Amino acid sequence: SEDSRQSVIQCFLSVMSGQQGITLPLYDSGNYIGNICILDVPPQLLENHEEKQNLIELGRVIQGQLSQQQHDIASKAKSEFLSRMSHEIRTPMNGIIGMTAIALQRDQAPERVMDCLQKIRSSSNYLLGLINDILDMSKIESGKMKLNPINFNINEMLDTIQHLISPQATAKEVQFIQHIELTHSWFQGDQVRISQVLINLLGNAVKFTPSKGRVILTVQETAADGENIQIYFAVSDTGMGIAKEDQSRVFRSFEQVAKANSAKRQGTGLGLSISNRLVQMMGSNIQLSSELGEGSTFSFSISLTMGYQQEEEQKEEIRLFDGFHVLVVEDNEINAEIAQCLLEERNFEVEWVCDGAKAVERIRSTPPGTYDVILMDIMMPVMDGLEATKTIRSMDREDCRSIPIIAMSANAFDDDLKKSVECGMNGHLSKPVDVDKLYQTLDQVIGHRNK
């Protein structure tokens, strides 16, 4: 009723009718966070200005204590996260730097150099995974994470996951078993995010399962409602298990089980939190069943729409770009060298300038049609890539309005893609660049014109 609603509001904002007291607002860094109500204060005390000021000062002291407590908790969480991130980043960086130093030593056998390069790639992929975890959590927290449903073959997805997890399990002498009971193969859903969740759960299971143990992936169709199929996923292991009091904490951002062997604690503490949030976006939750010393089972069920069978794509022949001229705009010399090497591998003619202003001047000073495509970094000195693109597009030349301009940027959010398109770019590639995607994008924007 309206009377009860007003009563609740009055209770929250002030002293209730019939009580004597004083209400003091609380602020934290200028933001209102609530009230302190000091009750059973004699009327004569409230009428005394000096005593009333003493009560107000008491409220300020309480506010200061509460604010300090909150700041201490936040500071501790921040310090622990930064300490963990420092460790996690330094570990693969040590592998990259150390293996590079070994590979550069004189008279190294080609086999040893190749081994170093493979370990550098492995450490680099691990480091990129850490960064992607942080980006994913940032997107989730800001509400910018979106699912991207596509038509996919679930059996092919599970085969890919098996190829990724099996070597990890074999290296630890852990048996990896799959129990797949599916009637259908094609579904509509976010294959990338489903795979991400399963790989995270399986990776954790392998990591915390001792030698001679087992990790089991179960996938079953459990119910159908017209075109919607309920799929059950479960990852079970024979690892150390998780105590009851710790089971809710494993899904919190930046947290790990405190009693776990510190030597085995790895990662940012984001993996399970991200996985659970992704599953929540799919309309479910990850359930945990575990006993100390008896292993754990993480499971979830999601509803997927029936998909349609697609013909297997034939592997395309390697596309060469003989006679095509590309301008690379990049302020970092190493990144420019990488781009030039990858482009020349496909027979592009490559020129490089180090900032947006030089790119504008190069276009202005060359005949129309000199370049077939521009690869443009975003964050650069003198003039950034967005401004350079706008300037090129505004030139009174037909080729400046039509030449494909592709962003190659370390900015990896959807807003960055939107900004690139809004300023006149034809596409956006995030660094580190996926080589196959680079070639595919260039093929799409240049088309199949002959030179």
N, C-alpha and C positions, 0 to 999 in steps of 0.2 A: 504494500500500500504506500501511498504518498507520505503518510505520517511516519511509517517505519523507515522509508528512504531518507527522509529529513533527519530522523533520529540517528541513522548511521553516519550521515554527512556531518551532523553536529558533533557526534562522538569523535569523528576523525579530525575535524578542524578545530574543535574548541571544547571547553568544559561543558558537560551536559547540564541541562536545566535542573536547578535544585542543589547543585554542588557549588562550593566555594573554591576558587583556585585561580590560576593564571596559565595561559597558553603562550608558549614561546616557539616561534618557527625555527626550524633547523636548516642550515645551508651548508653545502660542501662545494667550495670553489665557486660560490655565487649561484649554485643550483639548489633549488628547494628540495629537501629530502624528507620532510616530515615535521612533526611537532613534538614538543615536550609539554605535558600537562602536569603541573604541580598542584595537587588537590588538598582539600581540607585545610586551606589557609584561612585563618581568622579574618573577618571583614576589616577590622581595625588595622591589620597588618598591610592589607592591600591599599588602604587609604593613606598609609604612611609612605611618602615619596621615597625616602631613603631606604626603607625596608623593601619596597618594591624594586628599587634598583639593585639591591642585594640579590633578590630572586632572579632578576634578569641576568646578573653576572654569573650566578650559579648555573643558569641555563647555558651560558656561553662556555663555561668550563666543561659541562657535560658534552656539549656539541664538539668542543675541541678534542675531548677524549675519544668520542665515537669516530670523528674524522680521522684521528691519528691511528686508531685501531684498523679502520678500513684501508688507510694508506699503507700501513705496515703489512697487511695481508696481501695487498696488490703488489707492493714492492718485493715481498718474498717470492710471490709467484713469478714476477717478472725476472728476478735474479736467477731463480731456478731454471726458468725457460732459457734465458740467455746463456747460462752455464752449460745446459744440455746441448743447446744449438752450437755453442763454441766447440764442444767435444765432437758432436756429430759432423760438423763441417770440416774440422781439422783432420779427422780420421781419413776421409777419402782424399782430401788435399795432400795429406802426407803420402798417400799412395801415388797420386799423380806426380808430385814433385820428386819423390824418391825414385820411382820407376823411370821418369824422364832423365834424371841424373845418371842412372845405371845405363840406360840406352845410349847416352851421349859419351860414355867412357870409350877410350880408344881400344881398337882391336876387338870390339864386341862381335861375336858370331851372329850372323843373320837370324838364327833361330832364337837366340837370347833377346835380340832387339824386338822380334815379333812377339815374344812372350811378354816383354815389358809393355808393348803397345796394347796388347789385349788386356792387361791388368790396368793400364791407364784408362782404357775405354770402360771397363767394369766400374772403376772408381768414379769416373765421370758420370756414368748413368746413375750410380747411387746418389751422388751429389745432386744431380738434377731431380731425382725423386724427392729429396728433402725439400728442395725449393718449390716443387710442385705441390707438396703437402701444405706448405705455408700459404701458397697462392690459393689453393682450394679452400682452406679454412677461412681465408680473408674473403673470398667470394661468398661463402656460405654465411658468414657473420654479417656481411653487408647486404645480403639478399640478392646478390648478382649471379649466384649459381643457378643455372637452368638445365633441365634435362633435354636431351636431343634424341627423341625416338626415331629409329630407323628400322627398316625391314632387315632381319638378320637370321642366320642359321645358327641355332643354339648349339648344335653338335660341333660345328666348326669353331665356335667360340670356346667350347670346353676342350677341344683338341689343342687349341693355342695355349690355353691355360696350363694344360698338362705338360706341353713342351717347355713352358717357363718354370714350372714347379719341380718337375721330375729331376733335373740336374741338381737343384738345391737339396732335395731329399736324398738323392744318391750320394752326394758329397758328405752328408751326415749319417749315412747308413740308416736312413729312415724309410720305411715302406710306405709308398704313396698309392692309395687304392681309390678307385672311382666306382660308385654305385649309381648308374644312370638308368632311370626308368621313365622314358619319354615316349609318348605316342606321336607327338608332332615335332617337326624340326624348325619350321619358320614362324617367327614371332615379330611383333612390333614393340620395340622398347629401346632404351638407351643402352646399347651393347657395351659401349666404352665404360660407363659407370657401373654396370653389373659386373663386368670383368674386373674393374678396379677394386670393388668390394671383395670379390672372391679371391683375387690375388693377394690382397692384404690379409684376409683371414687365413688363407693357406700359408702365406709367408710367415705369419706369426706362429702358426701351428708347427711348422717345420723348425723354426728357430727355437721354440721352447720344448721340443720333444727330444728326449735323449736317444742316443744310438740304439738301434734294434727296435725302436718304437714304431708306431703306425700313425699315419694321418689319412683320414677318410673323407672324401668329398661325396656327398649324397645329393642327387638332383632328381626330383620326382614331380610328375603332374598329379595333383591331389584333388582338383575339382574343376568343373567347367560350367560356365554360364553363358550360353550362346557363343559369341566370338571371343569371350574372355576366358583365359585358362589360368588357374592358380598353380604357380610353380613353387615348390619347396626346395630350399637350398640349406645344406648343413655341412659344417666343417668340424670334424671330431678328431681329437688327438689323444695320445696316451702320455701326455706331458706332465708337468708338475702340478697342474691344477691351480685354481684361484680360490682363496678363502672367501667365505660368504660376505664378510665385512668389506672386502675389496672389490666385489663383483660390480657394484654400481660405479665405482671410481674409474674403471678401465675405459668407460665411454666418455669421460670428461676430457676436454681439450687440455693438452700439455701435461697430462698426468700419466704416471705409470705406477704399477703395484710397488709400494715402498719396500715390502719385505722380499721382493725378488732379488736374486743374486745380482749385486751391482755390476759384476763383471759381465753379466749377460744382458744387462739393460741397454737396449739400443733404440735409436729412433727419436723422433721429436715428441712422442706421446700423442700424436695427432691421428695416426692411422685408423684406430677403432672409432674415434670421435667422428672423423670424416665419413667413414663407412656407414656408421649408424645414421648420420644426418642424410646421407644419400639415400639410404633405404627408407627413411622417413619421407623424403621427397617422392618416393615411389609408392607411398601409402602404407608402409609397414614399419616394423621395428626389429632390430636384431635382439634375439633372446639368447641368454647365456645360462648353461647348465654346467656346473663344475663342482668337483670335490678335490680337496688337497690330496695330492699324491695319486689321483685317479684320472687325471686328464680333464679336458673341457670340450664342450660342444657349443658352437655359435651357429644359430639358425635364423632364417627369416623366410617368409612367404610373400610373394608379390604376384599381382595379377597382370598378365601380359595379353595383349590382343593378338589374335591369330594373324600371321603374316602370309605371304605368298611366295611360292618357289621362284627363284631367279636362276636364269641360265648362268652357268659358270663362265666368268669372264676369261677370255683368252689372254694369255700374257702378251702384252704389247712389245713390239720390237723397240730397241733402244732408239730414241729420237735424237738425231743430230741437228744442230742449228748452224750449219755452214752458211756463212755470209751474213748472219744476223749480228748487229752491232748493239752492245749494251753499255750503258753508263752506270757505274757503281758509285753511289754517293755514301761515303762512310768515313767517319773521323778516326776510327780505330784501325791502325795499320794491319794488325793481325787478322781482324775480321775482314778487312778488305782483301788481304792475301788469300784467305779461305774462300771468299766469294769468287775471286778471280780464278783460282785453281779449279773450283767446281764448275764454273762456267766454261772455261777453256777445255775442260774434259769433254764437254759436249760441242766443241768447235765454235763457241761464241767468240767474236772479237770484242775485247774488254778494254774500257778506259775507266780510270778512277779519279775522282776528286774528293777532297776531304771535308767539305761542308756544303750547306745548302746554297750559300751565296755564290760559291764557285760553280755549283751545278747550274744555277740560273745564268751565270755569265757564259758558261760553256754552251748551253743551249742557244743563247742569244747570238753567240759569235760563230756558230756553225750553220751550214746550209740546212734548209728544211729537209727532213727525212734522213738526217745523218744517223740518228739512233732509232732502233726498233723498240727498245724498252728501257726503262730506268728502274734500277733497284735503289730505293731511298731509305736511309736510316732516319729515325725520328729525332732522337736527342743528339743534337750536334751544336757546336759553338757557332758564333757569327749569325747563322740563320738555321733554324731547325727544319726538319723535313716537311712538316705540315705547311709552314710558311713558304718554303721553296716550291712545293707543289702548287699552292694557290697562285704564286707568282708566274710559274710556267703556264698554268692553265689560262691565265689572264692575258698572255701575250697575243698579239694580233697576227697569229700564224695558224694555219689549219692543222699542221702536224702537232703543235703544242696542245691543241684541244683533244687530239685523238691518240697521242702516244701513250701506251700502257705505262703506268707508274705503280710499282709494287713496293709497299712498305716492308722493310726488314728491320724489325725492332725488338728490343728486349722487353718492351711493354706487352704484357700478355693478357690483359683484361678485355672483356667485350667492349667496354667504353673506348678503348684504344682503337679497336677495329672500326667502331662507329665514327670516331674522329677522322680516321684515315679515309674512309669512304666519303664523309661529308666535305673534305677538302679537295676531293677530286681524284683520289687514288682508285686503282682497279682491284686491289687485293692487299692482304696483310699476312706476312709470314713472321712468326715469332722466333726469336733466337733462344737457344741454339737451333739453327735451321735444320729441319728435316730434309735431307738431301732429295729423297724421292718426291716430297711435296713441292720442293723448289722447282724441279724439272717439270712436274705436272702443271704447276701454276703458270710457268713460262709458256708451256705448250698451249694452255687454254687461252692466255691473253694474246699471244702472238698468232695463234691459229695455225693453219696448215698452208700458209703462203709459201711459195717457192722463192728462193733468192738465187 
